[in-house]
Amino acid sequence: MLCAGWLGSGHDAAPGGSLGAAEFRVATFEADITIPIGHACMGGGVADAKEIVDPLFARGFVYLGAGERIVVAALDWCQCNNDSYDRWRDVLARAAGTKLERVMLSTVHQHDAPICDLTAQRLLDEHGLVPDDVIIDVSISALAADTTGMTRAALEAVERIASDPQLAGVHLCGGLSNIAQQLPATTRSGLPLREGLENAFLTQAIPRGLDMIIGTPWRDYRLLPADDPVYAAFSEIVALDGRDALRRLLQLQRS
């Protein structure tokens, strides 16, 4: 029903309409698919939605004149998987009066948006997986490109998931090497920069509930003392935003 309403906003979009042999036209559509405040983002991998800064939309077009109609649509969501993907395509196809095979659907894949996966939920319901079988992979961003507090959000997400009674017993994991991407191995004075930043993240994440990592086998993973210079700088960096965070990281690199 929703999709039919979208298609009605375009030209020549009514199912069953005909075009001349040489005519090609496009009918556009859009709908607001913004999640409510408090909804999980990226499947719980980052903090839940706290405010609506930019609404989320489903946008697309119907291409008419090349045989059966073609639908191209994009969702401002992180992922749309398995049965959810098929359900969206089926509804769009029926609304446009075409076949499911002629609907192309994609997601923008920003992380502050939901993941929709009916199949994953059904498998959980059918097989009765216990929390100990579940591993939540928390997204860890590159510190060198983090101007919006994504590292801080990852740490907050770990703590929120670990403290949620409904998620008690699940495991929390993260790709640890992401944190130091595009940074040199050491500072100018020889401090271990990459390894140090990975250990600094661990030092803050483990007490919050992180209990697994995707890591590099030969790294000397360990918790750092509060007076470790890389850990102290990391603590300052994750508390900052924008260029201030990048400037402090550059100071650490040059130290």
C-alpha positions as a LaTeX table, in Angstrom:
\begin{tabular}{lrrr}
\hline
Residue & $x$ (\AA) & $y$ (\AA) & $z$ (\AA) \\
\hline
Met1 & 0.00 & 0.00 & 0.00 \\
Leu2 & 2.81 & 2.39 & 0.86 \\
Cys3 & 4.66 & 1.66 & $-2.36$ \\
Ala4 & 1.58 & 2.19 & $-4.46$ \\
Gly5 & 1.27 & 5.64 & $-2.94$ \\
Trp6 & 4.86 & 6.48 & $-3.87$ \\
Leu7 & 4.44 & 5.44 & $-7.46$ \\
Gly8 & 1.38 & 7.57 & $-7.84$ \\
Ser9 & 3.55 & 10.66 & $-7.54$ \\
Gly10 & 5.35 & 10.02 & $-10.84$ \\
His11 & 4.25 & 10.46 & $-14.46$ \\
Asp12 & 2.69 & 7.53 & $-16.35$ \\
Ala13 & 3.20 & 5.28 & $-13.33$ \\
Ala14 & $-0.26$ & 3.69 & $-13.15$ \\
Pro15 & $-0.03$ & $-0.10$ & $-13.64$ \\
Gly16 & $-1.29$ & $-1.15$ & $-17.02$ \\
Gly17 & $-0.45$ & 2.12 & $-18.76$ \\
Ser18 & 0.91 & 1.93 & $-22.29$ \\
Leu19 & 3.59 & 3.84 & $-24.14$ \\
Gly20 & 4.49 & 4.20 & $-27.76$ \\
Ala21 & 7.19 & 1.88 & $-29.14$ \\
Ala22 & 9.86 & 4.59 & $-29.15$ \\
Glu23 & 8.89 & 6.31 & $-25.86$ \\
Phe24 & 10.89 & 6.00 & $-22.65$ \\
Arg25 & 9.82 & 7.67 & $-19.42$ \\
Val26 & 10.75 & 7.71 & $-15.76$ \\
Ala27 & 8.43 & 7.95 & $-12.76$ \\
Thr28 & 10.09 & 8.86 & $-9.46$ \\
Phe29 & 8.98 & 8.04 & $-5.92$ \\
Glu30 & 10.11 & 8.48 & $-2.34$ \\
Ala31 & 8.94 & 7.78 & 1.21 \\
Asp32 & 10.16 & 8.67 & 4.68 \\
Ile33 & 11.56 & 5.53 & 6.39 \\
Thr34 & 13.14 & 7.26 & 9.39 \\
Ile35 & 13.46 & 5.03 & 12.45 \\
Pro36 & 12.04 & 6.18 & 15.80 \\
Ile37 & 14.19 & 7.53 & 18.62 \\
Gly38 & 15.69 & 4.64 & 20.57 \\
His39 & 15.74 & 2.23 & 17.62 \\
Ala40 & 18.91 & 0.17 & 17.19 \\
Cys41 & 21.39 & 1.37 & 14.57 \\
Met42 & 23.62 & $-1.02$ & 12.63 \\
Gly43 & 22.09 & $-3.96$ & 14.48 \\
Gly44 & 23.30 & $-2.62$ & 17.82 \\
Gly45 & 26.87 & $-2.13$ & 16.60 \\
Val46 & 26.73 & 1.57 & 17.42 \\
Ala47 & 24.64 & 3.66 & 19.80 \\
Asp48 & 20.86 & 3.66 & 19.35 \\
Ala49 & 19.16 & 6.58 & 17.59 \\
Lys50 & 19.23 & 9.62 & 19.90 \\
Glu51 & 17.98 & 12.38 & 17.61 \\
Ile52 & 16.85 & 12.89 & 14.03 \\
Val53 & 19.33 & 15.14 & 12.25 \\
Asp54 & 18.58 & 13.98 & 8.70 \\
Pro55 & 15.47 & 11.90 & 7.88 \\
Leu56 & 15.95 & 8.54 & 6.18 \\
Phe57 & 14.27 & 7.99 & 2.82 \\
Ala58 & 13.48 & 5.29 & 0.32 \\
Arg59 & 13.97 & 6.81 & $-3.12$ \\
Gly60 & 13.76 & 5.37 & $-6.59$ \\
Phe61 & 12.28 & 5.42 & $-10.04$ \\
Val62 & 10.29 & 3.27 & $-12.42$ \\
Tyr63 & 11.65 & 3.03 & $-15.95$ \\
Leu64 & 8.91 & 2.65 & $-18.56$ \\
Gly65 & 9.28 & 1.78 & $-22.22$ \\
Ala66 & 11.83 & $-1.06$ & $-22.18$ \\
Gly67 & 9.42 & $-3.98$ & $-22.06$ \\
Glu68 & 8.18 & $-4.77$ & $-18.58$ \\
Arg69 & 8.77 & $-1.98$ & $-16.11$ \\
Ile70 & 12.07 & $-1.70$ & $-14.26$ \\
Val71 & 12.24 & $-0.43$ & $-10.69$ \\
Val72 & 15.43 & 0.94 & $-9.13$ \\
Ala73 & 15.30 & 1.88 & $-5.44$ \\
Ala74 & 17.71 & 2.76 & $-2.63$ \\
Leu75 & 17.09 & 2.76 & 1.12 \\
Asp76 & 18.83 & 5.06 & 3.58 \\
Trp77 & 19.43 & 2.00 & 5.78 \\
Cys78 & 22.58 & 0.11 & 6.73 \\
Gln79 & 21.45 & $-3.27$ & 5.38 \\
Cys80 & 18.36 & $-5.05$ & 4.06 \\
Asn81 & 19.08 & $-8.78$ & 4.00 \\
Asn82 & 17.58 & $-12.14$ & 3.02 \\
Asp83 & 13.76 & $-12.27$ & 3.34 \\
Ser84 & 13.62 & $-8.55$ & 4.05 \\
Tyr85 & 15.34 & $-7.87$ & 0.71 \\
Asp86 & 12.87 & $-10.14$ & $-1.13$ \\
Arg87 & 9.88 & $-8.62$ & 0.65 \\
Trp88 & 10.83 & $-5.09$ & $-0.34$ \\
Arg89 & 11.36 & $-6.13$ & $-3.96$ \\
Asp90 & 8.10 & $-8.08$ & $-4.08$ \\
Val91 & 6.03 & $-5.15$ & $-2.80$ \\
Leu92 & 7.75 & $-2.71$ & $-5.16$ \\
Ala93 & 7.19 & $-5.07$ & $-8.10$ \\
Arg94 & 3.48 & $-5.46$ & $-7.34$ \\
Ala95 & 3.05 & $-1.71$ & $-6.90$ \\
Ala96 & 4.74 & $-1.02$ & $-10.24$ \\
Gly97 & 2.97 & $-3.84$ & $-12.09$ \\
Thr98 & 6.15 & $-5.73$ & $-12.94$ \\
Lys99 & 8.17 & $-8.82$ & $-11.94$ \\
Leu100 & 10.34 & $-9.14$ & $-8.86$ \\
Glu101 & 13.32 & $-9.93$ & $-11.10$ \\
Arg102 & 13.04 & $-6.44$ & $-12.62$ \\
Val103 & 13.45 & $-4.65$ & $-9.27$ \\
Met104 & 16.93 & $-3.57$ & $-8.17$ \\
Leu105 & 17.15 & $-2.61$ & $-4.50$ \\
Ser106 & 20.19 & $-1.33$ & $-2.61$ \\
Thr107 & 21.03 & 0.32 & 0.70 \\
Val108 & 23.22 & 3.36 & 1.27 \\
His109 & 24.94 & 1.51 & 4.17 \\
Gln110 & 25.53 & 4.38 & 6.54 \\
His111 & 26.07 & 3.05 & 10.07 \\
Asp112 & 23.66 & 5.36 & 11.90 \\
Ala113 & 20.72 & 3.51 & 10.35 \\
Pro114 & 18.94 & 0.17 & 10.90 \\
Ile115 & 19.63 & $-3.35$ & 9.67 \\
Cys116 & 16.54 & $-5.24$ & 8.53 \\
Asp117 & 16.83 & $-9.06$ & 8.39 \\
Leu118 & 13.70 & $-11.17$ & 8.85 \\
Thr119 & 15.60 & $-14.38$ & 8.11 \\
Ala120 & 18.06 & $-13.86$ & 10.95 \\
Gln121 & 15.20 & $-13.29$ & 13.38 \\
Arg122 & 13.33 & $-16.36$ & 12.10 \\
Leu123 & 16.41 & $-18.57$ & 12.53 \\
Leu124 & 16.79 & $-17.34$ & 16.08 \\
Asp125 & 13.12 & $-18.09$ & 16.79 \\
Glu126 & 13.13 & $-21.53$ & 15.13 \\
His127 & 16.37 & $-22.90$ & 16.53 \\
Gly128 & 16.22 & $-21.40$ & 19.96 \\
Leu129 & 19.75 & $-20.02$ & 20.00 \\
Val130 & 20.90 & $-19.12$ & 23.46 \\
Pro131 & 22.71 & $-15.82$ & 24.10 \\
Asp132 & 26.06 & $-17.63$ & 24.38 \\
Asp133 & 25.72 & $-18.56$ & 20.68 \\
Val134 & 25.48 & $-14.92$ & 19.63 \\
Ile135 & 28.48 & $-12.75$ & 18.78 \\
Ile136 & 27.79 & $-9.06$ & 18.13 \\
Asp137 & 30.47 & $-7.46$ & 15.98 \\
Val138 & 30.79 & $-3.83$ & 17.04 \\
Ser139 & 32.06 & $-1.51$ & 14.34 \\
Ile140 & 35.44 & 0.02 & 15.23 \\
Ser141 & 36.34 & 3.01 & 13.07 \\
Ala142 & 39.73 & 4.31 & 11.97 \\
Leu143 & 40.82 & 6.92 & 14.48 \\
Ala144 & 42.57 & 8.89 & 11.72 \\
Ala145 & 39.22 & 9.51 & 10.01 \\
Asp146 & 37.01 & 9.85 & 13.08 \\
Thr147 & 35.70 & 13.39 & 13.33 \\
Thr148 & 32.21 & 12.49 & 14.59 \\
Gly149 & 32.91 & 10.46 & 17.71 \\
Met150 & 32.50 & 6.99 & 16.14 \\
Thr151 & 35.15 & 5.48 & 18.42 \\
Arg152 & 33.43 & 6.93 & 21.44 \\
Ala153 & 30.10 & 5.62 & 20.12 \\
Ala154 & 31.59 & 2.12 & 19.72 \\
Leu155 & 32.71 & 2.12 & 23.35 \\
Glu156 & 29.28 & 3.36 & 24.42 \\
Ala157 & 27.61 & 0.65 & 22.33 \\
Val158 & 29.71 & $-2.06$ & 24.01 \\
Glu159 & 28.69 & $-0.80$ & 27.42 \\
Arg160 & 25.00 & $-0.47$ & 26.54 \\
Ile161 & 24.77 & $-3.92$ & 24.99 \\
Ala162 & 26.67 & $-5.56$ & 27.83 \\
Ser163 & 24.44 & $-3.90$ & 30.44 \\
Asp164 & 21.13 & $-4.74$ & 28.70 \\
Pro165 & 19.38 & $-7.53$ & 30.68 \\
Gln166 & 17.70 & $-8.80$ & 27.51 \\
Leu167 & 21.13 & $-9.36$ & 25.94 \\
Ala168 & 22.78 & $-10.95$ & 28.95 \\
Gly169 & 25.24 & $-13.64$ & 27.88 \\
Val170 & 25.91 & $-12.49$ & 24.31 \\
His171 & 29.49 & $-11.95$ & 23.23 \\
Leu172 & 30.89 & $-8.65$ & 22.01 \\
Cys173 & 33.60 & $-8.56$ & 19.36 \\
Gly174 & 35.37 & $-5.99$ & 17.19 \\
Gly175 & 37.95 & $-5.71$ & 14.42 \\
Leu176 & 40.73 & $-4.23$ & 16.53 \\
Ser177 & 43.16 & $-3.38$ & 13.73 \\
Asn178 & 40.67 & $-0.87$ & 12.31 \\
Ile179 & 41.46 & 1.64 & 15.06 \\
Ala180 & 44.98 & 2.38 & 13.77 \\
Gln181 & 44.42 & 2.18 & 10.02 \\
Gln182 & 46.56 & 4.57 & 7.94 \\
Leu183 & 48.82 & 5.38 & 10.90 \\
Pro184 & 52.55 & 4.58 & 11.18 \\
Ala185 & 53.71 & 1.72 & 13.37 \\
Thr186 & 55.45 & 4.07 & 15.81 \\
Thr187 & 55.52 & 7.70 & 16.86 \\
Arg188 & 58.55 & 9.82 & 15.95 \\
Ser189 & 60.12 & 8.99 & 19.30 \\
Gly190 & 59.56 & 5.27 & 18.80 \\
Leu191 & 56.45 & 4.65 & 20.88 \\
Pro192 & 54.34 & 1.75 & 19.49 \\
Leu193 & 51.53 & 3.74 & 17.89 \\
Arg194 & 49.39 & 1.11 & 16.13 \\
Glu195 & 49.77 & $-1.54$ & 18.79 \\
Gly196 & 49.44 & 1.07 & 21.50 \\
Leu197 & 46.17 & 2.43 & 20.13 \\
Glu198 & 44.77 & $-1.09$ & 19.78 \\
Asn199 & 45.71 & $-1.82$ & 23.39 \\
Ala200 & 44.29 & 1.54 & 24.48 \\
Phe201 & 40.94 & 0.65 & 22.90 \\
Leu202 & 41.05 & $-2.75$ & 24.63 \\
Thr203 & 41.83 & $-1.08$ & 27.96 \\
Gln204 & 38.63 & 0.93 & 27.72 \\
Ala205 & 36.45 & $-1.67$ & 25.97 \\
Ile206 & 37.10 & $-4.79$ & 28.08 \\
Pro207 & 35.78 & $-3.29$ & 31.34 \\
Arg208 & 32.69 & $-2.22$ & 29.39 \\
Gly209 & 32.00 & $-5.78$ & 28.20 \\
Leu210 & 34.09 & $-6.58$ & 25.12 \\
Asp211 & 35.14 & $-10.23$ & 25.40 \\
Met212 & 36.34 & $-11.16$ & 21.89 \\
Ile213 & 38.47 & $-9.49$ & 19.22 \\
Ile214 & 39.42 & $-9.92$ & 15.60 \\
Gly215 & 43.11 & $-9.24$ & 15.97 \\
Thr216 & 46.62 & $-9.76$ & 14.66 \\
Pro217 & 48.20 & $-12.95$ & 16.08 \\
Trp218 & 51.64 & $-11.47$ & 16.74 \\
Arg219 & 50.41 & $-8.37$ & 18.58 \\
Asp220 & 51.26 & $-8.05$ & 22.27 \\
Tyr221 & 47.70 & $-7.43$ & 23.41 \\
Arg222 & 47.41 & $-6.22$ & 27.00 \\
Leu223 & 45.72 & $-3.66$ & 29.18 \\
Leu224 & 47.65 & $-0.42$ & 29.55 \\
Pro225 & 48.26 & 1.56 & 32.75 \\
Ala226 & 46.63 & 4.97 & 33.05 \\
Asp227 & 50.02 & 6.73 & 32.74 \\
Asp228 & 50.94 & 5.04 & 29.44 \\
Pro229 & 51.47 & 7.98 & 27.01 \\
Val230 & 49.57 & 6.37 & 24.12 \\
Tyr231 & 46.68 & 5.41 & 26.39 \\
Ala232 & 46.54 & 8.90 & 27.92 \\
Ala233 & 46.46 & 10.49 & 24.45 \\
Phe234 & 43.83 & 8.00 & 23.23 \\
Ser235 & 41.59 & 8.90 & 26.18 \\
Glu236 & 41.83 & 12.57 & 25.22 \\
Ile237 & 41.23 & 11.89 & 21.50 \\
Val238 & 38.02 & 9.89 & 21.98 \\
Ala239 & 36.60 & 12.69 & 24.12 \\
Leu240 & 37.06 & 15.20 & 21.27 \\
Asp241 & 35.24 & 15.78 & 17.97 \\
Gly242 & 36.06 & 17.24 & 14.59 \\
Arg243 & 39.46 & 18.77 & 13.92 \\
Asp244 & 40.28 & 18.85 & 17.62 \\
Ala245 & 40.36 & 15.05 & 17.65 \\
Leu246 & 42.56 & 14.91 & 14.56 \\
Arg247 & 44.94 & 17.55 & 15.91 \\
Arg248 & 45.43 & 15.60 & 19.14 \\
Leu249 & 46.08 & 12.41 & 17.16 \\
Leu250 & 48.63 & 14.25 & 15.01 \\
Gln251 & 50.34 & 15.52 & 18.16 \\
Leu252 & 50.63 & 11.94 & 19.41 \\
Gln253 & 52.02 & 10.75 & 16.08 \\
Arg254 & 54.66 & 13.50 & 16.06 \\
Ser255 & 55.66 & 13.01 & 19.70 \\
\hline
\end{tabular}
